[in-house]
Amino acid sequence: MIYRNIIGFLVLLLFSLYGDNIAVTDSTGVRKYPVTLESDTLFYIGKGIGAFNAEKRAREISAELNNLLQDESFSPDSIKLIKGKAYWNIAAGENIIMSVTPEDADFAGISDSLLAAKRYSLIINGINKIKSVNKTKILIYNIIYNLVYLILMALFFWGANKIFPRINRFLGIIAPKILPTIRFKGRDIVKKESMVKALDFTAKGIRFVLSLLVIYLFIIYTLQLWPVTRSWDLQPIIKSLALLIFYTVLFYAIWKGINSLSKVSATKIGEWKGTKIKSLKIKNIEVLNEDRIIEILLLGNKILKFALLLFSFYTYLTIIFSLFTFSSHWAETLLGYILNPLNTVWTSFINFLPNLFFIVVLVFVFNYLIKAVKFIFNEIDRGTLEIPGFHKDWAVPTYKIVRFLILVLAVIIIFPYLPGSDSPFFQGISVFLGILFSLGSSSAISNMVAGVVLTYMRPFKLGDRVKIADTIGDVVEKTLLVTRIRTTKNVDITIPNSMVLGSHIINFSSSSEDKGLILHTTVTIGYDVPWKKVHELLIAAANETEHIKKDPRPFVLQTSLDDFYVSYELNAYTDKPQMMQKIYSELHSMIQDKFNEAGVEILSPHYSALRDGNQITIPQDYLPKTYQAPPFRIFGVNFGGNKENKE
């Protein structure tokens, strides 16, 4: 205890300052120096040992005894009388309090063994006597101290019950008037109501921490007052329990705060619908609507809440386990689950920094190389840069191919510098993925190769009217893998490029702008109609058809002289290949109108008609004016002939 240390110090100071004044002189005139235990003189020392004279020797023995007396764990039974080689020693454990020499015995006039036994007895009795007296004093002092501690703790709680409610009321009245709302760019970041609640919560937290600290100090100092409880070594346990309560309350507050923050965030997300949260659109295409975005944000809010709660609970368990000796290794294990991976990642990152700098430089170089290549091909695409034999429409696909090759080269160079690239696991996965890609992408590779070949063959371009195999339509998309055709019925047909390359391709649009696309149709007319008239009628029908060009002029070919009719093929030019079906339909209707107006019979499709076969099929213009068809005869009898012939 503090007061005992002070008393011991004063005793030693008294001995050191006034030791000469309290010495006594015997009948022979020799000075003797007392060995004292607190205020009691046990015996006198008249002889020195070696470098220690009698005065210094008495002072040292007194200091040793008083130090032993201050030790609460000291027991007089531990003091032993031991016979040495030359002296008798009085020792407490391994520490020698004093020695009794033959000179001491001669000075006292008795044997050294008897003198040693006598002084041993005086020391034991003196210590027991003082301990008995001090025990009563200490008991009284400890009771007084305990009452003082109790009164101080009671005063603290009384004062806390008086002061903290006033502080809370003060904050509730004054804080809203003083504290401003924190705003950023016209938006409320932290409202004053939230700040007032935070201050109120902080005041309650301070009160709780102070109360817990006062209780802890009261228990610790109370236990230190009594020798029985002092030996229990309860301070670490009580400290751990106090910290357990503190961290539990803190964890509960954090848990409630995370839940409250999550609820506020969910409410804000709902309020932001239509204002801050709008549909995500890319080029007028709605990728995500408002409801879907809100669902995603709410899901992210729940995931964040769960992650924070899990992390706080994990941290709480780690701290709680570290408070107690029996569970400290559990805390180390839990911390190891996080710290070991983090340490590994950090170490790997530090070791990876040189390679990272190299990769950054390579990425920088290849990035600007791609930009340079893109600039060149863009100039070719715009027509500002011309390369003989290299068409403009090759620029974009060639750029994509060159960019792909540059990226592949960059990956090949960078790959060895990636962390873990030399590990067997990484290499095994790479081989597995390579085999899987090779086995599963044969058709895709063939389509890509066909796409590249088609690009440089230039059989068609976007917007052209083509016929691929049995499919007729406009080209709406060309990729490395497929070609998409939109038919006249607005049906999109996707054709793999390998099939396109393996089929015949008819392009109706390739020469329609320069020379015009020739639309052709065939009619069959009887031999009795003059061919010139048929030509005129067909050309007139073509000229009156919309989207048929007047120049070059339409023309007619007589393709065959069949058994019953002549085949006439009308050929007309148009620059609207996308409207082929409509033009054909209108042309056919015009042909019907023209031939019907001229009274010319179209003999296709075939049909039967009863005729005698005597009328010649040569056109009327080619017959003589006196020509009459011969009569129809059956067994020499004329049917349908004229009168002269009948006669």
Secondary structure as a PSIPRED ss2 file (coil, helix, strand):
# PSIPRED VFORMAT (PSIPRED V4.0)

   1 M C   1.000  0.000  0.000
   2 I H   0.000  1.000  0.000
   3 Y H   0.000  1.000  0.000
   4 R H   0.000  1.000  0.000
   5 N H   0.000  1.000  0.000
   6 I H   0.000  1.000  0.000
   7 I H   0.000  1.000  0.000
   8 G H   0.000  1.000  0.000
   9 F H   0.000  1.000  0.000
  10 L H   0.000  1.000  0.000
  11 V H   0.000  1.000  0.000
  12 L H   0.000  1.000  0.000
  13 L H   0.000  1.000  0.000
  14 L H   0.000  1.000  0.000
  15 F H   0.000  1.000  0.000
  16 S H   0.000  1.000  0.000
  17 L H   0.000  1.000  0.000
  18 Y H   0.000  1.000  0.000
  19 G C   1.000  0.000  0.000
  20 D C   1.000  0.000  0.000
  21 N C   1.000  0.000  0.000
  22 I C   1.000  0.000  0.000
  23 A C   1.000  0.000  0.000
  24 V E   0.000  0.000  1.000
  25 T E   0.000  0.000  1.000
  26 D C   1.000  0.000  0.000
  27 S C   1.000  0.000  0.000
  28 T C   1.000  0.000  0.000
  29 G C   1.000  0.000  0.000
  30 V C   1.000  0.000  0.000
  31 R E   0.000  0.000  1.000
  32 K E   0.000  0.000  1.000
  33 Y E   0.000  0.000  1.000
  34 P E   0.000  0.000  1.000
  35 V E   0.000  0.000  1.000
  36 T E   0.000  0.000  1.000
  37 L E   0.000  0.000  1.000
  38 E C   1.000  0.000  0.000
  39 S C   1.000  0.000  0.000
  40 D E   0.000  0.000  1.000
  41 T E   0.000  0.000  1.000
  42 L E   0.000  0.000  1.000
  43 F E   0.000  0.000  1.000
  44 Y E   0.000  0.000  1.000
  45 I E   0.000  0.000  1.000
  46 G C   1.000  0.000  0.000
  47 K C   1.000  0.000  0.000
  48 G C   1.000  0.000  0.000
  49 I E   0.000  0.000  1.000
  50 G C   1.000  0.000  0.000
  51 A C   1.000  0.000  0.000
  52 F E   0.000  0.000  1.000
  53 N C   1.000  0.000  0.000
  54 A H   0.000  1.000  0.000
  55 E H   0.000  1.000  0.000
  56 K H   0.000  1.000  0.000
  57 R H   0.000  1.000  0.000
  58 A H   0.000  1.000  0.000
  59 R H   0.000  1.000  0.000
  60 E H   0.000  1.000  0.000
  61 I H   0.000  1.000  0.000
  62 S H   0.000  1.000  0.000
  63 A H   0.000  1.000  0.000
  64 E H   0.000  1.000  0.000
  65 L H   0.000  1.000  0.000
  66 N H   0.000  1.000  0.000
  67 N H   0.000  1.000  0.000
  68 L H   0.000  1.000  0.000
  69 L H   0.000  1.000  0.000
  70 Q H   0.000  1.000  0.000
  71 D C   1.000  0.000  0.000
  72 E C   1.000  0.000  0.000
  73 S C   1.000  0.000  0.000
  74 F C   1.000  0.000  0.000
  75 S C   1.000  0.000  0.000
  76 P H   0.000  1.000  0.000
  77 D H   0.000  1.000  0.000
  78 S H   0.000  1.000  0.000
  79 I E   0.000  0.000  1.000
  80 K E   0.000  0.000  1.000
  81 L E   0.000  0.000  1.000
  82 I E   0.000  0.000  1.000
  83 K E   0.000  0.000  1.000
  84 G C   1.000  0.000  0.000
  85 K C   1.000  0.000  0.000
  86 A C   1.000  0.000  0.000
  87 Y C   1.000  0.000  0.000
  88 W E   0.000  0.000  1.000
  89 N E   0.000  0.000  1.000
  90 I E   0.000  0.000  1.000
  91 A E   0.000  0.000  1.000
  92 A E   0.000  0.000  1.000
  93 G C   1.000  0.000  0.000
  94 E C   1.000  0.000  0.000
  95 N E   0.000  0.000  1.000
  96 I E   0.000  0.000  1.000
  97 I E   0.000  0.000  1.000
  98 M E   0.000  0.000  1.000
  99 S E   0.000  0.000  1.000
 100 V E   0.000  0.000  1.000
 101 T C   1.000  0.000  0.000
 102 P H   0.000  1.000  0.000
 103 E H   0.000  1.000  0.000
 104 D H   0.000  1.000  0.000
 105 A H   0.000  1.000  0.000
 106 D H   0.000  1.000  0.000
 107 F H   0.000  1.000  0.000
 108 A H   0.000  1.000  0.000
 109 G C   1.000  0.000  0.000
 110 I C   1.000  0.000  0.000
 111 S C   1.000  0.000  0.000
 112 D H   0.000  1.000  0.000
 113 S H   0.000  1.000  0.000
 114 L H   0.000  1.000  0.000
 115 L H   0.000  1.000  0.000
 116 A H   0.000  1.000  0.000
 117 A H   0.000  1.000  0.000
 118 K H   0.000  1.000  0.000
 119 R H   0.000  1.000  0.000
 120 Y H   0.000  1.000  0.000
 121 S H   0.000  1.000  0.000
 122 L H   0.000  1.000  0.000
 123 I H   0.000  1.000  0.000
 124 I H   0.000  1.000  0.000
 125 N H   0.000  1.000  0.000
 126 G H   0.000  1.000  0.000
 127 I H   0.000  1.000  0.000
 128 N H   0.000  1.000  0.000
 129 K H   0.000  1.000  0.000
 130 I H   0.000  1.000  0.000
 131 K H   0.000  1.000  0.000
 132 S H   0.000  1.000  0.000
 133 V H   0.000  1.000  0.000
 134 N H   0.000  1.000  0.000
 135 K H   0.000  1.000  0.000
 136 T H   0.000  1.000  0.000
 137 K H   0.000  1.000  0.000
 138 I H   0.000  1.000  0.000
 139 L H   0.000  1.000  0.000
 140 I H   0.000  1.000  0.000
 141 Y H   0.000  1.000  0.000
 142 N H   0.000  1.000  0.000
 143 I H   0.000  1.000  0.000
 144 I H   0.000  1.000  0.000
 145 Y H   0.000  1.000  0.000
 146 N H   0.000  1.000  0.000
 147 L H   0.000  1.000  0.000
 148 V H   0.000  1.000  0.000
 149 Y H   0.000  1.000  0.000
 150 L H   0.000  1.000  0.000
 151 I H   0.000  1.000  0.000
 152 L H   0.000  1.000  0.000
 153 M H   0.000  1.000  0.000
 154 A H   0.000  1.000  0.000
 155 L H   0.000  1.000  0.000
 156 F H   0.000  1.000  0.000
 157 F H   0.000  1.000  0.000
 158 W H   0.000  1.000  0.000
 159 G H   0.000  1.000  0.000
 160 A H   0.000  1.000  0.000
 161 N H   0.000  1.000  0.000
 162 K H   0.000  1.000  0.000
 163 I H   0.000  1.000  0.000
 164 F H   0.000  1.000  0.000
 165 P H   0.000  1.000  0.000
 166 R H   0.000  1.000  0.000
 167 I H   0.000  1.000  0.000
 168 N H   0.000  1.000  0.000
 169 R H   0.000  1.000  0.000
 170 F H   0.000  1.000  0.000
 171 L H   0.000  1.000  0.000
 172 G H   0.000  1.000  0.000
 173 I H   0.000  1.000  0.000
 174 I H   0.000  1.000  0.000
 175 A H   0.000  1.000  0.000
 176 P H   0.000  1.000  0.000
 177 K H   0.000  1.000  0.000
 178 I H   0.000  1.000  0.000
 179 L C   1.000  0.000  0.000
 180 P C   1.000  0.000  0.000
 181 T C   1.000  0.000  0.000
 182 I E   0.000  0.000  1.000
 183 R E   0.000  0.000  1.000
 184 F E   0.000  0.000  1.000
 185 K C   1.000  0.000  0.000
 186 G C   1.000  0.000  0.000
 187 R E   0.000  0.000  1.000
 188 D E   0.000  0.000  1.000
 189 I E   0.000  0.000  1.000
 190 V E   0.000  0.000  1.000
 191 K C   1.000  0.000  0.000
 192 K H   0.000  1.000  0.000
 193 E H   0.000  1.000  0.000
 194 S H   0.000  1.000  0.000
 195 M H   0.000  1.000  0.000
 196 V H   0.000  1.000  0.000
 197 K H   0.000  1.000  0.000
 198 A H   0.000  1.000  0.000
 199 L H   0.000  1.000  0.000
 200 D H   0.000  1.000  0.000
 201 F H   0.000  1.000  0.000
 202 T H   0.000  1.000  0.000
 203 A H   0.000  1.000  0.000
 204 K H   0.000  1.000  0.000
 205 G H   0.000  1.000  0.000
 206 I H   0.000  1.000  0.000
 207 R H   0.000  1.000  0.000
 208 F H   0.000  1.000  0.000
 209 V H   0.000  1.000  0.000
 210 L H   0.000  1.000  0.000
 211 S H   0.000  1.000  0.000
 212 L H   0.000  1.000  0.000
 213 L H   0.000  1.000  0.000
 214 V H   0.000  1.000  0.000
 215 I H   0.000  1.000  0.000
 216 Y H   0.000  1.000  0.000
 217 L H   0.000  1.000  0.000
 218 F H   0.000  1.000  0.000
 219 I H   0.000  1.000  0.000
 220 I H   0.000  1.000  0.000
 221 Y H   0.000  1.000  0.000
 222 T H   0.000  1.000  0.000
 223 L H   0.000  1.000  0.000
 224 Q H   0.000  1.000  0.000
 225 L H   0.000  1.000  0.000
 226 W C   1.000  0.000  0.000
 227 P H   0.000  1.000  0.000
 228 V H   0.000  1.000  0.000
 229 T H   0.000  1.000  0.000
 230 R H   0.000  1.000  0.000
 231 S C   1.000  0.000  0.000
 232 W C   1.000  0.000  0.000
 233 D C   1.000  0.000  0.000
 234 L C   1.000  0.000  0.000
 235 Q H   0.000  1.000  0.000
 236 P H   0.000  1.000  0.000
 237 I H   0.000  1.000  0.000
 238 I H   0.000  1.000  0.000
 239 K H   0.000  1.000  0.000
 240 S H   0.000  1.000  0.000
 241 L H   0.000  1.000  0.000
 242 A H   0.000  1.000  0.000
 243 L H   0.000  1.000  0.000
 244 L H   0.000  1.000  0.000
 245 I H   0.000  1.000  0.000
 246 F H   0.000  1.000  0.000
 247 Y H   0.000  1.000  0.000
 248 T H   0.000  1.000  0.000
 249 V H   0.000  1.000  0.000
 250 L H   0.000  1.000  0.000
 251 F H   0.000  1.000  0.000
 252 Y H   0.000  1.000  0.000
 253 A H   0.000  1.000  0.000
 254 I H   0.000  1.000  0.000
 255 W H   0.000  1.000  0.000
 256 K H   0.000  1.000  0.000
 257 G H   0.000  1.000  0.000
 258 I H   0.000  1.000  0.000
 259 N H   0.000  1.000  0.000
 260 S H   0.000  1.000  0.000
 261 L H   0.000  1.000  0.000
 262 S H   0.000  1.000  0.000
 263 K H   0.000  1.000  0.000
 264 V H   0.000  1.000  0.000
 265 S H   0.000  1.000  0.000
 266 A H   0.000  1.000  0.000
 267 T H   0.000  1.000  0.000
 268 K H   0.000  1.000  0.000
 269 I H   0.000  1.000  0.000
 270 G H   0.000  1.000  0.000
 271 E H   0.000  1.000  0.000
 272 W C   1.000  0.000  0.000
 273 K E   0.000  0.000  1.000
 274 G C   1.000  0.000  0.000
 275 T C   1.000  0.000  0.000
 276 K C   1.000  0.000  0.000
 277 I E   0.000  0.000  1.000
 278 K C   1.000  0.000  0.000
 279 S C   1.000  0.000  0.000
 280 L E   0.000  0.000  1.000
 281 K E   0.000  0.000  1.000
 282 I E   0.000  0.000  1.000
 283 K C   1.000  0.000  0.000
 284 N C   1.000  0.000  0.000
 285 I E   0.000  0.000  1.000
 286 E E   0.000  0.000  1.000
 287 V E   0.000  0.000  1.000
 288 L E   0.000  0.000  1.000
 289 N C   1.000  0.000  0.000
 290 E H   0.000  1.000  0.000
 291 D H   0.000  1.000  0.000
 292 R H   0.000  1.000  0.000
 293 I H   0.000  1.000  0.000
 294 I H   0.000  1.000  0.000
 295 E H   0.000  1.000  0.000
 296 I H   0.000  1.000  0.000
 297 L H   0.000  1.000  0.000
 298 L H   0.000  1.000  0.000
 299 L H   0.000  1.000  0.000
 300 G H   0.000  1.000  0.000
 301 N H   0.000  1.000  0.000
 302 K H   0.000  1.000  0.000
 303 I H   0.000  1.000  0.000
 304 L H   0.000  1.000  0.000
 305 K H   0.000  1.000  0.000
 306 F H   0.000  1.000  0.000
 307 A H   0.000  1.000  0.000
 308 L H   0.000  1.000  0.000
 309 L H   0.000  1.000  0.000
 310 L H   0.000  1.000  0.000
 311 F H   0.000  1.000  0.000
 312 S H   0.000  1.000  0.000
 313 F H   0.000  1.000  0.000
 314 Y H   0.000  1.000  0.000
 315 T H   0.000  1.000  0.000
 316 Y H   0.000  1.000  0.000
 317 L H   0.000  1.000  0.000
 318 T H   0.000  1.000  0.000
 319 I H   0.000  1.000  0.000
 320 I H   0.000  1.000  0.000
 321 F H   0.000  1.000  0.000
 322 S H   0.000  1.000  0.000
 323 L H   0.000  1.000  0.000
 324 F C   1.000  0.000  0.000
 325 T H   0.000  1.000  0.000
 326 F H   0.000  1.000  0.000
 327 S H   0.000  1.000  0.000
 328 S H   0.000  1.000  0.000
 329 H H   0.000  1.000  0.000
 330 W H   0.000  1.000  0.000
 331 A H   0.000  1.000  0.000
 332 E H   0.000  1.000  0.000
 333 T H   0.000  1.000  0.000
 334 L H   0.000  1.000  0.000
 335 L H   0.000  1.000  0.000
 336 G H   0.000  1.000  0.000
 337 Y H   0.000  1.000  0.000
 338 I H   0.000  1.000  0.000
 339 L H   0.000  1.000  0.000
 340 N H   0.000  1.000  0.000
 341 P H   0.000  1.000  0.000
 342 L H   0.000  1.000  0.000
 343 N H   0.000  1.000  0.000
 344 T H   0.000  1.000  0.000
 345 V H   0.000  1.000  0.000
 346 W H   0.000  1.000  0.000
 347 T H   0.000  1.000  0.000
 348 S H   0.000  1.000  0.000
 349 F H   0.000  1.000  0.000
 350 I H   0.000  1.000  0.000
 351 N H   0.000  1.000  0.000
 352 F H   0.000  1.000  0.000
 353 L H   0.000  1.000  0.000
 354 P H   0.000  1.000  0.000
 355 N H   0.000  1.000  0.000
 356 L H   0.000  1.000  0.000
 357 F H   0.000  1.000  0.000
 358 F H   0.000  1.000  0.000
 359 I H   0.000  1.000  0.000
 360 V H   0.000  1.000  0.000
 361 V H   0.000  1.000  0.000
 362 L H   0.000  1.000  0.000
 363 V H   0.000  1.000  0.000
 364 F H   0.000  1.000  0.000
 365 V H   0.000  1.000  0.000
 366 F H   0.000  1.000  0.000
 367 N H   0.000  1.000  0.000
 368 Y H   0.000  1.000  0.000
 369 L H   0.000  1.000  0.000
 370 I H   0.000  1.000  0.000
 371 K H   0.000  1.000  0.000
 372 A H   0.000  1.000  0.000
 373 V H   0.000  1.000  0.000
 374 K H   0.000  1.000  0.000
 375 F H   0.000  1.000  0.000
 376 I H   0.000  1.000  0.000
 377 F H   0.000  1.000  0.000
 378 N H   0.000  1.000  0.000
 379 E H   0.000  1.000  0.000
 380 I H   0.000  1.000  0.000
 381 D H   0.000  1.000  0.000
 382 R H   0.000  1.000  0.000
 383 G C   1.000  0.000  0.000
 384 T C   1.000  0.000  0.000
 385 L C   1.000  0.000  0.000
 386 E C   1.000  0.000  0.000
 387 I E   0.000  0.000  1.000
 388 P C   1.000  0.000  0.000
 389 G C   1.000  0.000  0.000
 390 F E   0.000  0.000  1.000
 391 H C   1.000  0.000  0.000
 392 K H   0.000  1.000  0.000
 393 D H   0.000  1.000  0.000
 394 W H   0.000  1.000  0.000
 395 A H   0.000  1.000  0.000
 396 V H   0.000  1.000  0.000
 397 P H   0.000  1.000  0.000
 398 T H   0.000  1.000  0.000
 399 Y H   0.000  1.000  0.000
 400 K H   0.000  1.000  0.000
 401 I H   0.000  1.000  0.000
 402 V H   0.000  1.000  0.000
 403 R H   0.000  1.000  0.000
 404 F H   0.000  1.000  0.000
 405 L H   0.000  1.000  0.000
 406 I H   0.000  1.000  0.000
 407 L H   0.000  1.000  0.000
 408 V H   0.000  1.000  0.000
 409 L H   0.000  1.000  0.000
 410 A H   0.000  1.000  0.000
 411 V H   0.000  1.000  0.000
 412 I H   0.000  1.000  0.000
 413 I H   0.000  1.000  0.000
 414 I H   0.000  1.000  0.000
 415 F H   0.000  1.000  0.000
 416 P H   0.000  1.000  0.000
 417 Y H   0.000  1.000  0.000
 418 L C   1.000  0.000  0.000
 419 P C   1.000  0.000  0.000
 420 G C   1.000  0.000  0.000
 421 S C   1.000  0.000  0.000
 422 D C   1.000  0.000  0.000
 423 S C   1.000  0.000  0.000
 424 P H   0.000  1.000  0.000
 425 F H   0.000  1.000  0.000
 426 F H   0.000  1.000  0.000
 427 Q H   0.000  1.000  0.000
 428 G H   0.000  1.000  0.000
 429 I H   0.000  1.000  0.000
 430 S H   0.000  1.000  0.000
 431 V H   0.000  1.000  0.000
 432 F H   0.000  1.000  0.000
 433 L H   0.000  1.000  0.000
 434 G H   0.000  1.000  0.000
 435 I H   0.000  1.000  0.000
 436 L H   0.000  1.000  0.000
 437 F H   0.000  1.000  0.000
 438 S H   0.000  1.000  0.000
 439 L H   0.000  1.000  0.000
 440 G H   0.000  1.000  0.000
 441 S C   1.000  0.000  0.000
 442 S H   0.000  1.000  0.000
 443 S H   0.000  1.000  0.000
 444 A H   0.000  1.000  0.000
 445 I H   0.000  1.000  0.000
 446 S H   0.000  1.000  0.000
 447 N H   0.000  1.000  0.000
 448 M H   0.000  1.000  0.000
 449 V H   0.000  1.000  0.000
 450 A H   0.000  1.000  0.000
 451 G H   0.000  1.000  0.000
 452 V H   0.000  1.000  0.000
 453 V H   0.000  1.000  0.000
 454 L H   0.000  1.000  0.000
 455 T H   0.000  1.000  0.000
 456 Y H   0.000  1.000  0.000
 457 M H   0.000  1.000  0.000
 458 R C   1.000  0.000  0.000
 459 P C   1.000  0.000  0.000
 460 F C   1.000  0.000  0.000
 461 K C   1.000  0.000  0.000
 462 L C   1.000  0.000  0.000
 463 G C   1.000  0.000  0.000
 464 D C   1.000  0.000  0.000
 465 R E   0.000  0.000  1.000
 466 V E   0.000  0.000  1.000
 467 K E   0.000  0.000  1.000
 468 I E   0.000  0.000  1.000
 469 A C   1.000  0.000  0.000
 470 D C   1.000  0.000  0.000
 471 T E   0.000  0.000  1.000
 472 I E   0.000  0.000  1.000
 473 G E   0.000  0.000  1.000
 474 D E   0.000  0.000  1.000
 475 V E   0.000  0.000  1.000
 476 V E   0.000  0.000  1.000
 477 E E   0.000  0.000  1.000
 478 K E   0.000  0.000  1.000
 479 T C   1.000  0.000  0.000
 480 L C   1.000  0.000  0.000
 481 L C   1.000  0.000  0.000
 482 V E   0.000  0.000  1.000
 483 T E   0.000  0.000  1.000
 484 R E   0.000  0.000  1.000
 485 I E   0.000  0.000  1.000
 486 R E   0.000  0.000  1.000
 487 T C   1.000  0.000  0.000
 488 T C   1.000  0.000  0.000
 489 K C   1.000  0.000  0.000
 490 N C   1.000  0.000  0.000
 491 V C   1.000  0.000  0.000
 492 D E   0.000  0.000  1.000
 493 I E   0.000  0.000  1.000
 494 T E   0.000  0.000  1.000
 495 I E   0.000  0.000  1.000
 496 P E   0.000  0.000  1.000
 497 N H   0.000  1.000  0.000
 498 S H   0.000  1.000  0.000
 499 M H   0.000  1.000  0.000
 500 V H   0.000  1.000  0.000
 501 L H   0.000  1.000  0.000
 502 G H   0.000  1.000  0.000
 503 S C   1.000  0.000  0.000
 504 H C   1.000  0.000  0.000
 505 I E   0.000  0.000  1.000
 506 I E   0.000  0.000  1.000
 507 N E   0.000  0.000  1.000
 508 F C   1.000  0.000  0.000
 509 S C   1.000  0.000  0.000
 510 S C   1.000  0.000  0.000
 511 S C   1.000  0.000  0.000
 512 S C   1.000  0.000  0.000
 513 E C   1.000  0.000  0.000
 514 D C   1.000  0.000  0.000
 515 K C   1.000  0.000  0.000
 516 G C   1.000  0.000  0.000
 517 L E   0.000  0.000  1.000
 518 I E   0.000  0.000  1.000
 519 L E   0.000  0.000  1.000
 520 H E   0.000  0.000  1.000
 521 T E   0.000  0.000  1.000
 522 T E   0.000  0.000  1.000
 523 V E   0.000  0.000  1.000
 524 T E   0.000  0.000  1.000
 525 I E   0.000  0.000  1.000
 526 G C   1.000  0.000  0.000
 527 Y C   1.000  0.000  0.000
 528 D C   1.000  0.000  0.000
 529 V C   1.000  0.000  0.000
 530 P C   1.000  0.000  0.000
 531 W H   0.000  1.000  0.000
 532 K H   0.000  1.000  0.000
 533 K H   0.000  1.000  0.000
 534 V H   0.000  1.000  0.000
 535 H H   0.000  1.000  0.000
 536 E H   0.000  1.000  0.000
 537 L H   0.000  1.000  0.000
 538 L H   0.000  1.000  0.000
 539 I H   0.000  1.000  0.000
 540 A H   0.000  1.000  0.000
 541 A H   0.000  1.000  0.000
 542 A H   0.000  1.000  0.000
 543 N H   0.000  1.000  0.000
 544 E C   1.000  0.000  0.000
 545 T C   1.000  0.000  0.000
 546 E C   1.000  0.000  0.000
 547 H C   1.000  0.000  0.000
 548 I C   1.000  0.000  0.000
 549 K C   1.000  0.000  0.000
 550 K C   1.000  0.000  0.000
 551 D C   1.000  0.000  0.000
 552 P C   1.000  0.000  0.000
 553 R C   1.000  0.000  0.000
 554 P C   1.000  0.000  0.000
 555 F E   0.000  0.000  1.000
 556 V E   0.000  0.000  1.000
 557 L E   0.000  0.000  1.000
 558 Q E   0.000  0.000  1.000
 559 T E   0.000  0.000  1.000
 560 S E   0.000  0.000  1.000
 561 L E   0.000  0.000  1.000
 562 D C   1.000  0.000  0.000
 563 D C   1.000  0.000  0.000
 564 F C   1.000  0.000  0.000
 565 Y C   1.000  0.000  0.000
 566 V E   0.000  0.000  1.000
 567 S E   0.000  0.000  1.000
 568 Y E   0.000  0.000  1.000
 569 E E   0.000  0.000  1.000
 570 L E   0.000  0.000  1.000
 571 N E   0.000  0.000  1.000
 572 A E   0.000  0.000  1.000
 573 Y E   0.000  0.000  1.000
 574 T E   0.000  0.000  1.000
 575 D C   1.000  0.000  0.000
 576 K C   1.000  0.000  0.000
 577 P H   0.000  1.000  0.000
 578 Q H   0.000  1.000  0.000
 579 M H   0.000  1.000  0.000
 580 M H   0.000  1.000  0.000
 581 Q H   0.000  1.000  0.000
 582 K H   0.000  1.000  0.000
 583 I H   0.000  1.000  0.000
 584 Y H   0.000  1.000  0.000
 585 S H   0.000  1.000  0.000
 586 E H   0.000  1.000  0.000
 587 L H   0.000  1.000  0.000
 588 H H   0.000  1.000  0.000
 589 S H   0.000  1.000  0.000
 590 M H   0.000  1.000  0.000
 591 I H   0.000  1.000  0.000
 592 Q H   0.000  1.000  0.000
 593 D H   0.000  1.000  0.000
 594 K H   0.000  1.000  0.000
 595 F H   0.000  1.000  0.000
 596 N H   0.000  1.000  0.000
 597 E H   0.000  1.000  0.000
 598 A C   1.000  0.000  0.000
 599 G C   1.000  0.000  0.000
 600 V C   1.000  0.000  0.000
 601 E C   1.000  0.000  0.000
 602 I E   0.000  0.000  1.000
 603 L C   1.000  0.000  0.000
 604 S C   1.000  0.000  0.000
 605 P C   1.000  0.000  0.000
 606 H C   1.000  0.000  0.000
 607 Y C   1.000  0.000  0.000
 608 S C   1.000  0.000  0.000
 609 A C   1.000  0.000  0.000
 610 L C   1.000  0.000  0.000
 611 R C   1.000  0.000  0.000
 612 D C   1.000  0.000  0.000
 613 G C   1.000  0.000  0.000
 614 N C   1.000  0.000  0.000
 615 Q C   1.000  0.000  0.000
 616 I C   1.000  0.000  0.000
 617 T C   1.000  0.000  0.000
 618 I C   1.000  0.000  0.000
 619 P C   1.000  0.000  0.000
 620 Q H   0.000  1.000  0.000
 621 D H   0.000  1.000  0.000
 622 Y H   0.000  1.000  0.000
 623 L C   1.000  0.000  0.000
 624 P C   1.000  0.000  0.000
 625 K C   1.000  0.000  0.000
 626 T C   1.000  0.000  0.000
 627 Y C   1.000  0.000  0.000
 628 Q C   1.000  0.000  0.000
 629 A C   1.000  0.000  0.000
 630 P C   1.000  0.000  0.000
 631 P C   1.000  0.000  0.000
 632 F E   0.000  0.000  1.000
 633 R E   0.000  0.000  1.000
 634 I E   0.000  0.000  1.000
 635 F C   1.000  0.000  0.000
 636 G C   1.000  0.000  0.000
 637 V E   0.000  0.000  1.000
 638 N E   0.000  0.000  1.000
 639 F E   0.000  0.000  1.000
 640 G C   1.000  0.000  0.000
 641 G C   1.000  0.000  0.000
 642 N C   1.000  0.000  0.000
 643 K H   0.000  1.000  0.000
 644 E H   0.000  1.000  0.000
 645 N H   0.000  1.000  0.000
 646 K H   0.000  1.000  0.000
 647 E C   1.000  0.000  0.000
